Structure formats: C-alpha cells, structure tokens
C-alpha cells in the first residue's frame, strides 16, 4: 500500500494518513494488503473514499469492529455533491453580468 500510495497520492502525508486511519484504529496496519480502484473527484476525495471503503471492508471481517470505527467517524460518508447548472445561468448560481443599456 505504501509504495503505490506514495506514488498515486503524490506522497501527500494527509492523504496517506486518511488511508491508514481505519487499519491503525483496529491495530491491523501490518495485517492486510489493500488493493483499491478509485474513480472521479480529486485525490483528496479519493483518499477519503478509500478510507471509507477500507472501514466497510473491515466491518465485513467482524461486526465487533463497528464501535471503534464509528467512534473515529470512519463509517460516515460525506454526502456533498456538485450542484447542477441551471438554464440561463453561467454556472450553478452565477448569473450573466447585468447591463443597464
């Protein structure tokens, strides 16, 4: 995980920490090999999505993992998504420039 994670996540320590948190919380940092495919969003969002995926996979290993993962906030998804573009506007909320004449 570390070699490819360093390469793909550009060695950013915050993003690499996101991925490690679920494993460290349960004391499995050296017990599992993790292979992940992530699409869409930016690298920060993908790192957080990978963290959620790892946490959910650890839940399938044992339901006893639910409480420690829940206490760390690792089972909650960030539900924010991009707002759609509306007709007549340049972006979701940006209106064309007003001209009096």
Secondary structure as UniProt FT lines:
FT   HELIX           2..8
FT   TURN            9..11
FT   HELIX           13..26
FT   TURN            29..31
FT   HELIX           43..61
FT   HELIX           63..65
FT   HELIX           66..71
FT   TURN            72..75
FT   TURN            87..88
//
